[in-house]
Every structure is written in structure tokens, then in C-alpha cells.
Amino acid sequence: MAQTVGRNVAAPLLFLNLLMYAIALGFASWCTNRYINGQTNHPSLGGNGATGLFLTFAILASVVGIVSKLAGGTHVRAWRSDSLAAAGSASLIAWAITALAFGLACKEINVGGHRGWRLRVVEAFIIILTFTQFLYVLLLHAGMFSSKYGPGYRDRDYGIGAGTGEPIHKGGAVPVAGTRV
């Protein structure tokens, strides 16, 4: 199958999102460890009332995002409608959780107070990932509009060559040759 426009754009975006989710997971894990230990006076952490919830959702969004990129990698490699189901649903769930973390990041920024550089890095990555993940979801589903942009939802050649080419009887009992029914 020839490469399409959607595949050529989705593959680098998938890799970029995978790296960004991994970096966000690392920083969010470090910040959560310090936050649980009660070291909010650490110069790299700080925080306010929204920090605990934000870090929880940032870790959740990062883990689900990384797992969705594994399904996305399989889909980009195969680029068929049957692999699109797993990649599309996983990326949509990852985007929804990232959007929740985005809302908490906005709330944390709005509340204010001292926030260390590592916490601000997590906020920035989650904000950027919200938009890049949404773009990735759109690229995966662009095949609805034209098969030029994706594998399409109506592959006419799906299953061709799998059987003998004979029509399959879809009724009740199959009559045996030479007998009357």
C-alpha cells in the first residue's frame, strides 16, 4: 500500500509525543516523590493547593500516553483500518486524560505561588502535549474524509484472496448435490 500524507505526518508526531510523554513522566514522578515526602520547600518544586491533583493526572496522562503510542506505532507500521481501531481509541483516551491534566495545570498556574522549575516544566509539557496529542488524533482519523490522508474506513480489498472465490451459502441447511429439497 502506498504511503499516504497522514502516515508521513503521523509517524514523526507519534515519536515526538512519545518523547514528550516520557520526559513529562520523569519530571512528574520526581515532583510527586518530593511532594509526598513533604519537601515542598525544595527550590525545584514549590507548589500550591492544586499541585497534588495536577501531578497525579500528569503521571496518569503520561503513562496512558506512552501506552497509546505503542498501539500507534503498530498502526503506523501496518496502516490499515483494523489497526486504526486500537490506535484511535487509545490515543483518544490519552488525549482526554491529558486534557484533564491541562485543566489542572491551568488552575495551578492561576492559583500562583512559588512553583519550581521542574514543576513548570511538567506544566509546559502537559500544555504542549494537549495540543499535539489532539493533532495526532485528528491525523489518525483523517482517513474518514479521503483515503489520501489515511487508510480509509472502507477498504474494498480487505479479505481478498483469503478464500477460494466461491460464494458462500448463507442460508440454513446446505443442499447436497443430487438430492431434492
Helices and strands as residue ranges (DSSP letters): H 5-36, H 51-78, H 81-111, H 117-140, G 141-144
